Amino acid sequence: MGTTTISDSAELRLAEGVRLQTDSVTGKSVLLYPEGIVELNETAHEILARCDGRTLAEIVQALAEEYDAEIDALAADVRDTLSDLQRRKLVELR
Amino acid sequence: MTTPRPYALLAEITYRCPLHCPYCSNPVTALPVAASPCEAPRRPRDGGYSNGELTTDEWKRVIREAAALGVLQIGLSGGEPLARRDLGELIPAAREANLYTNLITSGIGLDDDRVRALRDAGLDSIQLSFQSDESSLADEIAGAHAHECKLDVAAKIREARIPLSLNFVIHRRNIDRLPQMIDLAEALGAERVELANVQFYGWAFRNRAALLPTLEQVDRARDIATAAKARLAGKIDIFYVLPDYHERRPKPCLNGWGRRYLTVNAVGDVLPCPNASSAIPHLRFENVRTRDLDWIWQESESFNRFRGTEWMPEPCRSCPQREIDFGGCRCQAALLTGDAANTDPVCELSPNRARVDAILHDINSSSDRARDWIYRVNPKSLDRRFATTP
């Protein structure tokens, strides 16, 4: 099984047919897709809310500024999260 | 125990269908009995569906009530949902309630205009069924000339840029063509593929001797699906539904009874599971024409009967898996042991596992792979139930 490595310049979007919205019962963020629901933790929500065509590097930069975080560790986490979501066809790369 | 909230509503808006698949999960009697025989038949107020199906306005109310309960997703299914002419009203109603809206269809009856209308109404995705990868076998399974039409419909859906999932129900007659089915999904540009080993309810239960794959077939199919899932990761999301009878532990059916899902069928009966009305006929199911969805979900006997773990007999009651597999499937327990409260007999710990083994033994020791099946027929009893009003 090949692992997908997302490059810094890859543009990220929610995949077609995937919706990010707030669950009115819990107030939490959810991803909705055909016959599936993923409840997001705060980190995943913050990443996905920025998947609007921005590159991986831009998303990491924005998060680092927002949360005053160390960029290398953050970049690894964001890349892992997005790779997992990309394999599940929930985000797409361009 | 606090009552959980539901996440998804399956709306079986009609039982009418142009196909006759012998594995259809619709009730074989097509009469989900909720009303007692002496109760006055209820007619739709706006007169659109004299066969007893819920009206457009009734469905809109169900959609609003479901969203208020916490439902996030609706599957518009059937029967063939395109047989109803009011999808252009039901889809916007679902979108207005902020529901993710998926149409589960054979595709028959979907022309260019209708595809665009569905998209413009706000449909989020379409799940298109296929019976196999090529016409002769697919049409034999469907009992109709449908395959070529489906190929055409898949292309139209992609042109309209509606996300496309394909669904293949897998059984003894088509399981050896799994690689070709996956190729077809790739060629048609599907985002998702469900490779669903047939589950034995409704017509499929009646036809199980003709549909159940052999152990050898199942082992090969699992390897093919696993390899394809890895190969296509990021391109097509493959969901493989396990061949229930061949497993050693039961499936976590519905992720627990009355816990995440509810079904409203064509005549408005509210079911914890789409198969429950035919598999567990003695349980009384409520109807949206007499009760609101909130009461039915929270209070009704049918939704509370197998909720949680209190109802469980041994070996489930003391099993460390009890909140993982929830004792398996109530409908399967009812169909194979005669009592819905028994442990799912697929479980190797069930005292009734021998019943499943006997069925499997019969299949694996038989070289006859072309036993006859009975095709699904369209329901007439819906008409009967409501035809007595003067």
Interface residues (C-beta under 8 A of the other chain):
Chain A: M1 T4 A15 E16 G17 R19 Q21 D23 S24 V25 V30 L32 Y33 P34 E35 I37 Q86 R87 R88 K89
Chain B: R5 Y7 A8 G70 L72 Q73 G75 N98 Y100 N102 D124 S125 Q127 R161 I162 P163 S165 E191 R192 E194 A230 A233 G234 K235 I236 D237
